[in-house]
Amino acid sequence: MTREGMDLMNTKLLSGDTSSRTTGARVLRSKRGLREELEPVRRRGASIGLVPTMGYLHEGHASLLRAARAECEAVVMSLFVNPAQFGPGEDLDRYPRDEERDLAVAAEAGADIVFAPSVAEIYPDGFSSRVEVGGTLTEVLDGDRSHRGPEHFRGVTTVVAKLFNTVGPDVAYFGQKDAQQAAVIQRMVRDLDFPVRIEVMPTVREPDGLAMSSRNAYLERPDRERATALSRALGAVEAEAAAGSLESALEAGRRELAAAGIEPEYLEARDAASLEPVTALGERPVLVAVAAPVGAARLIDNVLIHPQTPPGR
Ligand code: AMP
């Protein structure tokens, strides 16, 4: 977009009186206000990128925003801690929040608009619809009833479908860190014909390998150190998979976790697209995913193992 076009859009984005602009990104709290703001953007044919988040932003979120900024003319970030995706006994009440800082980080990373609705705005009285992807994708790994359960993904797909309907993005950005979530959303988009392209961006890590997560804030010092075992375990899986069998690779991963005193909820290898179980490396990418309690946090991480190109090809 030209500088002039950009200025025009900024002027447009800054007009109106339904919100304040204190940080460089326009903050909107109502679906109606958001639609009104985006209407002229859409009418002009400008592309809209959406980055859904639950806030407490870190570099992982910022990488999605930067990707959106690079590709789209208008960038919307949603900031909503979605109660529907937390089970009873999960961490909804203590989920970390810092809206003021989030607004500054979002603006710095390229958000034009931050949509930060209340729970009542998203789930008004009488709300009784759900969007559900059925089958393996939502029943294994985190969707297994002994872990978070399929209701978790139903909460995710319901809110993401609502965001897609409210924002009408051309592209929506998700992180590989939540690989199962990305696979579920891709299936929802395909099954329900949402006119949006899904981009899945690489996992951003701390220098010591720990996958960035808002929940890392729960980690006190000794646990923060132990938490590095998750990425080490996945590194061991990757290295061993290149040389040996998938089973020995998973064994190597389990040993790393055990050495740090971590008992995983799961460490499993699955087809990266269907999440069906796999027992050997073959033609298709394999997702190795781990979830484990570490101190006060439940952490997840994963690695994609791509089929090896035979020598000479
Ligand atoms: P959350 O706020 O945790 O719901 O995450 C919002 C989006 O950011 C999701 O698409 C996540 O997959 C993505 N995300 C979270 N952590 C990371 C990370 N370390 N690297 C890349 N993307 C991430």
Residues whose N, C-alpha, C, O or C-beta is under 5 A from the ligand:
A	BS01	AMP	P52 T53 M54 G55 G60 H61 Y173 F174 G175 Q176 K177 D178 M201 P202 T203 V204 A211 M212 S213
